[in-house]
């Protein structure tokens, strides 16, 4: 087993609100993608912590602006609000566990990528996720409490496994200042992509030039800064076009475009379809 640790800069809760308790949920990657590659490839985030467990397939994974390979039997923990996306070179199977909010389970405060080589560990993690899923689907008395306890067991298992391996890899690879800049940029994009601002705005906020920001992002994630920003906006637009009946003008405003016409041009450039064509096709 090897471990890759990704350091994410702190993201304070802007309104100071106490998280409303939410039960765990287990979804298959097949269900998440729904046959549409943009649902997994484009940058997005979940509003609560999540654990992705890849059991089959391989590809490239981008988390908080850093890209790397993943394969079968890789587990990736993502704190709430962490931008991420993954591409695949073959069919990918696995689970996405949306973890409880408002409970003090022992999950990391930053992203963590575990590569589980031992069959024993692979079976243990699959068994824990399956047990959690059974309680989530159960109508038996106290199933909510049982699901919460199963999520706690999963958190303890993950903490034990990561604790034994993470220290040896903390200083491996890359320029720490470059990683931190990329992570800070993706965290800022996650909070502000709805605003009609460009890369110059983010570079100014981070105290660097747009050219330097783009070069560092390309070095650490394989994508220039503008591509990361556009990808995040495009995913959100695709999600709202597919899953809501909001007017296109409203979607344009909520994804950081100054006008519906500009939104339509950008969307067509990214997908080959207009927003209306994309919605009608679904």
Secondary structure, 3 states (H helix, E strand, C coil): CEEEECCCCCCCCCCCCCCCCECCEEEEHHHHHCCCCHHHHCCECCCCCEEEEEEECCEEEEECCEEEEECCCEEEEECCCCCEEEEECCCCEEEEEECCECCCCCCCCCCEEEECCCHHHHHHHHHHHHHHHHHHHCCCCCHHHHHHHHHHHHHHHHHHHHHHHHHHHCCCCCCHHHHHHHHHHHHHHHHHCCCCCCHHHHHHHHCCCHHHHHHHHHHHHCCCHHHHHHHHHHHHHHHHHHHCCCCHHHHHHHCCCCCHHHHHHHHHHHHCCCHHHHHHCC
